[in-house]
């Protein structure tokens, strides 16, 4: 019994086509040498830009003085809460609230808000501070006191 021969015609055709395409691409590259130089230079330019940005970030972070723990922090005053009626863009006669808070009726929240109202300079009017029972009510356009 004879063993059938496997034809390798496709391999020779594939190698001829590959060789022809390789030769064509080399000729195109040789003819357009300016675009080849620009492609190579753009690669190096991109690498240089990335390096420069890295150096800038490294220098900036080395100059940052906020590293580490602050052993003796300096006290900074907190500005007072401005009254909403001092807003120049508020329509005349329109009601405003300086502070809207929630939840209403919580003893801790109420004591904090009383301290904020009392310690603000100048002290806030009780009418300009309103408490809401839930957080959803604080997001409405026209809050109504509960």
N, C-alpha and C positions, 0 to 999 in steps of 0.2 A: 504494500500500500504506500502510495507516494504522499508525502507531506506537502500541502499546498503552500506556495510562496506568498508571503505577505507583500503587497505592493507598497513601495515607499515613494510613490510619485508625489503625494501631497507634501512630503518633507522637502523634496528638492524644489517644488514650486514655492513653498513657504520661505525657504532660504533665499531663493532668487528675488522674491518680492521684498523681503526684509533688507537685503543688500541694496536693491534699487531705491527703496525709501530712505535708507541711511545715507546713500550717496546724494540723493536729492536734498535732504535736510542739511548735509554738510555744505553743499553748494549755496543754498539759500543763506545759511549762517555766514559764509565767507562773503557773500555779496552785500549783506546788510550788517557790516561790522559795527556801524555806529549804534544800532539798536542793541547789539550784544554788549557793547561797552556801557551803554546806559543801564541795562539790566543789572550788570555786575556792580556798577557804581551806586545804583539805587539800593541794592542790598546792603552795601557797606554804609551808606548814608542812614538807612533805617537802624542799623546796629549802633551807629554813633549817636543817633538821637535817643535811643533807649538807654545807652550808657550815660549820656548827659543828664537825662531825667533822673536816673538812679543816683547819680552823684549829687544832684540838687536836693533830692529827697533826703539822702544820707546827711548832707551838710545841714539842712534845715532841722532835721530831728536831733542832730548833735548839739545845735544851738538852743534847743528848747529847754527852758529852765524848769519846767513843770515835772521833771522826773523825780521819783522818789517821794518819800513821805515829808510833809511839812511839819516840822517839830513845833514851831511856834507861829501859828497862822495869825496874820494881822486881821483885826476885826474890820469888816466893811459895813458901812451903814446901808440899810435898806430904805429906798425912797418910799415916801408915803403913797398910799393909793389915791389917785386923783378922783375928785368928785365927777360923776358923769355929767352933771349940769354945766361943767366948765368946757364941755366939748363944743367947738365952734360949728361942727357939722350937724349937730342935733337940731331938728326942726323945733321951732318955738311952740311950746305947749305940748310937745310929745313927752310921754312919761319915760323915765330912764331908771335903771337900777345900777348902782356902782358895783355891787357884788350880788351874785345869785349863787346860792349854795344848796347842797343836799347832803344828807337826809335831814329833814326838819324833825325836831323832837328828840334827836339823839343828844344825851346830856354832854358828851365829850365835844361833839361838833358845835353845839350851842355855846359851850364855855369858850371854845377857841374863837368863835365868831364874835362873841361879846368882847373878848380881849383885843381882837383886831379892830373892832369899832372904837373901843375906848382908847387904844394906844396909837391910833392913826393921828397924824398931825396935819391938818386940823381934824378933830374927831368927826367921824362920818355921822350923818343923820340916820336915825333908825328907819326912816321911810325909804332911804335909797338902798337898803339891804333887804333882800327877800330870800326866804328859805322855801325849798320845795320838798315834797315828800319822796320823790323818786328822781333819779338822774334823767329819765326820759322827759320829765316836765321842764328841766332846765334848758333843753334844746329847742323848745317850742318858740315860735316867733313872738308871741305875746304871753309871757308868763303871768299866771294868776296865782296869788298867794293862797295857800291852803288854809 
